[in-house]
Amino acid sequence: MKVRLDSVDWKILRALQSDGRMTNVELARRAGISAPPCLRRVRALEQNGIIDSYRTLLDEKQLGFDLTAFAYVGLKNQTEAELVRFEDQLRGWPIVREAWMVSGEIDFVLFCITDTLRSFQNFVIETLTAAENVESVRTSLTIRQSKSEPRVPIETVEEEGRIVQLKAAG
């Protein structure tokens, strides 16, 4: 069941998505409401699963994780049991930070971060290609990140210089 959101909910979501550490007082100010109803709305958004989690984004390069890469994995067999088994395996690989099952010529895209090229090569050769159901692996090393936005594209609609509506972009 899809939850109906009003413009205040959208303002709360947009503000939290850009800065999850802001105080409830600041969030309420940005949403144009007082603090107690703002907190109730945030709790409701959490309970309905719209707010999934809160995270701190770290600068991996500052911490010595200098290699970011993608691995494109094709499986030999795409039965549901094999897909689930591969998903269970990849959850145990710390180098894999995000994974997506996709349609098309490959089955999974793995977003990987590690400290060195050697550690990525070792992962690909010793772990990924050695996994039982893996048929093919292609990789791409990143050069630089060109864009980083919050996950959900929330669009603002302005009239006469003020925001009158927030909604999902699209």
QUILINDA-V216765 format. One record per residue. N is the residue number from 1. RES is the residue in one small letter. PHI is phi in whole degrees, -180 to 180 (999 if undefined). OMEGA is omega in whole degrees, 0 to 359 (none if undefined). D_FIRST is the distance of its C-alpha to the first C-alpha in Angstrom with 1 decimal. Layout:
n->N res->RES phi->PHI omega->OMEGA d_first->D_FIRST
n->N res->RES phi->PHI omega->OMEGA d_first->D_FIRST
//
This chain:
n->1 res->m phi->999 omega->180 d_first->0.0
n->2 res->k phi->-83 omega->180 d_first->3.8
n->3 res->v phi->-85 omega->177 d_first->6.4
n->4 res->r phi->-82 omega->179 d_first->9.5
n->5 res->l phi->-114 omega->175 d_first->12.6
n->6 res->d phi->-98 omega->185 d_first->16.1
n->7 res->s phi->-63 omega->178 d_first->19.3
n->8 res->v phi->-68 omega->177 d_first->20.2
n->9 res->d phi->-58 omega->179 d_first->17.1
n->10 res->w phi->-62 omega->178 d_first->17.9
n->11 res->k phi->-64 omega->179 d_first->21.5
n->12 res->i phi->-62 omega->182 d_first->20.7
n->13 res->l phi->-63 omega->181 d_first->18.8
n->14 res->r phi->-64 omega->180 d_first->21.6
n->15 res->a phi->-65 omega->181 d_first->24.3
n->16 res->l phi->-67 omega->180 d_first->23.0
n->17 res->q phi->-66 omega->179 d_first->22.5
n->18 res->s phi->-87 omega->180 d_first->26.1
n->19 res->d phi->-155 omega->182 d_first->27.5
n->20 res->g phi->-72 omega->181 d_first->25.7
n->21 res->r phi->-96 omega->184 d_first->28.9
n->22 res->m phi->-64 omega->180 d_first->29.4
n->23 res->t phi->-71 omega->177 d_first->29.9
n->24 res->n phi->-63 omega->179 d_first->27.6
n->25 res->v phi->-63 omega->179 d_first->30.4
n->26 res->e phi->-66 omega->178 d_first->30.4
n->27 res->l phi->-61 omega->179 d_first->26.7
n->28 res->a phi->-62 omega->178 d_first->26.8
n->29 res->r phi->-60 omega->181 d_first->29.8
n->30 res->r phi->-67 omega->180 d_first->28.0
n->31 res->a phi->-84 omega->179 d_first->25.0
n->32 res->g phi->80 omega->178 d_first->27.5
n->33 res->i phi->-134 omega->178 d_first->26.7
n->34 res->s phi->-82 omega->187 d_first->28.5
n->35 res->a phi->-63 omega->183 d_first->27.9
n->36 res->p phi->-60 omega->178 d_first->26.5
n->37 res->p phi->-68 omega->178 d_first->23.5
n->38 res->c phi->-64 omega->179 d_first->23.0
n->39 res->l phi->-62 omega->177 d_first->22.9
n->40 res->r phi->-62 omega->179 d_first->20.4
n->41 res->r phi->-64 omega->179 d_first->18.1
n->42 res->v phi->-61 omega->179 d_first->18.6
n->43 res->r phi->-60 omega->178 d_first->18.0
n->44 res->a phi->-65 omega->178 d_first->14.7
n->45 res->l phi->-64 omega->176 d_first->13.7
n->46 res->e phi->-68 omega->182 d_first->15.1
n->47 res->q phi->-63 omega->179 d_first->13.4
n->48 res->n phi->-83 omega->177 d_first->9.9
n->49 res->g phi->80 omega->178 d_first->11.2
n->50 res->i phi->-73 omega->169 d_first->11.7
n->51 res->i phi->-90 omega->187 d_first->15.3
n->52 res->d phi->-86 omega->181 d_first->16.0
n->53 res->s phi->-167 omega->175 d_first->19.8
n->54 res->y phi->-122 omega->181 d_first->23.0
n->55 res->r phi->-141 omega->171 d_first->25.9
n->56 res->t phi->-105 omega->178 d_first->29.4
n->57 res->l phi->-89 omega->181 d_first->30.4
n->58 res->l phi->-101 omega->174 d_first->34.0
n->59 res->d phi->-86 omega->186 d_first->36.5
n->60 res->e phi->-61 omega->181 d_first->37.3
n->61 res->k phi->-65 omega->179 d_first->40.6
n->62 res->q phi->-64 omega->182 d_first->41.9
n->63 res->l phi->-99 omega->176 d_first->41.3
n->64 res->g phi->93 omega->177 d_first->43.2
n->65 res->f phi->-96 omega->191 d_first->40.4
n->66 res->d phi->-89 omega->183 d_first->42.0
n->67 res->l phi->-117 omega->173 d_first->40.4
n->68 res->t phi->-120 omega->184 d_first->37.0
n->69 res->a phi->-147 omega->173 d_first->36.4
n->70 res->f phi->-117 omega->173 d_first->34.0
n->71 res->a phi->-120 omega->181 d_first->34.5
n->72 res->y phi->-109 omega->191 d_first->33.4
n->73 res->v phi->-114 omega->172 d_first->33.3
n->74 res->g phi->-109 omega->180 d_first->33.7
n->75 res->l phi->-98 omega->177 d_first->33.4
n->76 res->k phi->-71 omega->187 d_first->35.9
n->77 res->n phi->-138 omega->183 d_first->33.3
n->78 res->q phi->-111 omega->175 d_first->29.5
n->79 res->t phi->-65 omega->181 d_first->28.6
n->80 res->e phi->-57 omega->181 d_first->25.4
n->81 res->a phi->-63 omega->180 d_first->27.7
n->82 res->e phi->-71 omega->177 d_first->29.7
n->83 res->l phi->-62 omega->180 d_first->26.8
n->84 res->v phi->-64 omega->180 d_first->25.5
n->85 res->r phi->-63 omega->178 d_first->29.1
n->86 res->f phi->-65 omega->177 d_first->29.6
n->87 res->e phi->-60 omega->178 d_first->26.5
n->88 res->d phi->-62 omega->178 d_first->27.8
n->89 res->q phi->-63 omega->186 d_first->31.2
n->90 res->l phi->-66 omega->176 d_first->30.2
n->91 res->r phi->-64 omega->180 d_first->28.4
n->92 res->g phi->-91 omega->181 d_first->31.9
n->93 res->w phi->-100 omega->184 d_first->33.6
n->94 res->p phi->-59 omega->181 d_first->33.9
n->95 res->i phi->-65 omega->180 d_first->35.0
n->96 res->v phi->-84 omega->183 d_first->31.6
n->97 res->r phi->-95 omega->175 d_first->29.4
n->98 res->e phi->-144 omega->178 d_first->26.5
n->99 res->a phi->-143 omega->181 d_first->25.9
n->100 res->w phi->-131 omega->168 d_first->23.9
n->101 res->m phi->-80 omega->185 d_first->23.9
n->102 res->v phi->-129 omega->175 d_first->24.6
n->103 res->s phi->-96 omega->178 d_first->25.6
n->104 res->g phi->114 omega->186 d_first->29.2
n->105 res->e phi->-74 omega->177 d_first->32.5
n->106 res->i phi->-115 omega->182 d_first->31.4
n->107 res->d phi->-105 omega->182 d_first->28.8
n->108 res->f phi->-141 omega->169 d_first->28.2
n->109 res->v phi->-114 omega->180 d_first->29.0
n->110 res->l phi->-111 omega->177 d_first->30.0
n->111 res->f phi->-97 omega->188 d_first->30.6
n->112 res->c phi->-120 omega->174 d_first->33.6
n->113 res->i phi->-134 omega->178 d_first->35.6
n->114 res->t phi->-152 omega->185 d_first->38.9
n->115 res->d phi->-82 omega->185 d_first->42.3
n->116 res->t phi->-140 omega->174 d_first->44.6
n->117 res->l phi->-61 omega->180 d_first->44.8
n->118 res->r phi->-59 omega->181 d_first->46.6
n->119 res->s phi->-67 omega->176 d_first->43.7
n->120 res->f phi->-67 omega->178 d_first->41.3
n->121 res->q phi->-60 omega->179 d_first->43.9
n->122 res->n phi->-61 omega->178 d_first->44.3
n->123 res->f phi->-60 omega->182 d_first->40.5
n->124 res->v phi->-62 omega->186 d_first->40.4
n->125 res->i phi->-76 omega->188 d_first->43.5
n->126 res->e phi->-87 omega->184 d_first->43.5
n->127 res->t phi->-113 omega->188 d_first->39.8
n->128 res->l phi->-68 omega->181 d_first->37.7
n->129 res->t phi->-70 omega->178 d_first->40.1
n->130 res->a phi->-82 omega->179 d_first->41.2
n->131 res->a phi->-63 omega->191 d_first->37.8
n->132 res->e phi->-54 omega->187 d_first->38.2
n->133 res->n phi->-96 omega->182 d_first->35.8
n->134 res->v phi->-81 omega->179 d_first->36.3
n->135 res->e phi->-99 omega->182 d_first->38.2
n->136 res->s phi->-146 omega->176 d_first->38.4
n->137 res->v phi->-139 omega->170 d_first->37.8
n->138 res->r phi->-120 omega->182 d_first->38.4
n->139 res->t phi->-131 omega->173 d_first->38.3
n->140 res->s phi->-137 omega->174 d_first->38.4
n->141 res->l phi->-88 omega->180 d_first->39.8
n->142 res->t phi->-82 omega->175 d_first->38.6
n->143 res->i phi->-98 omega->174 d_first->41.2
n->144 res->r phi->-161 omega->176 d_first->39.3
n->145 res->q phi->-88 omega->183 d_first->35.8
n->146 res->s phi->-98 omega->180 d_first->35.6
n->147 res->k phi->-155 omega->175 d_first->32.3
n->148 res->s phi->-146 omega->180 d_first->30.0
n->149 res->e phi->-122 omega->172 d_first->27.0
n->150 res->p phi->-56 omega->189 d_first->23.9
n->151 res->r phi->-61 omega->185 d_first->21.2
n->152 res->v phi->-101 omega->179 d_first->18.9
n->153 res->p phi->-79 omega->179 d_first->20.8
n->154 res->i phi->-102 omega->185 d_first->20.3
n->155 res->e phi->-98 omega->174 d_first->22.6
n->156 res->t phi->-107 omega->175 d_first->24.6
n->157 res->v phi->-117 omega->183 d_first->25.9
n->158 res->e phi->-114 omega->173 d_first->29.3
n->159 res->e phi->-134 omega->178 d_first->31.5
n->160 res->e phi->51 omega->174 d_first->35.0
n->161 res->g phi->78 omega->177 d_first->34.7
n->162 res->r phi->-129 omega->180 d_first->31.7
n->163 res->i phi->-72 omega->180 d_first->28.0
n->164 res->v phi->-114 omega->182 d_first->26.2
n->165 res->q phi->-156 omega->171 d_first->22.7
n->166 res->l phi->-122 omega->181 d_first->20.8
n->167 res->k phi->-158 omega->174 d_first->18.0
n->168 res->a phi->-67 omega->179 d_first->17.0
n->169 res->a phi->-70 omega->176 d_first->20.2
n->170 res->g phi->135 omega->none d_first->20.4
//
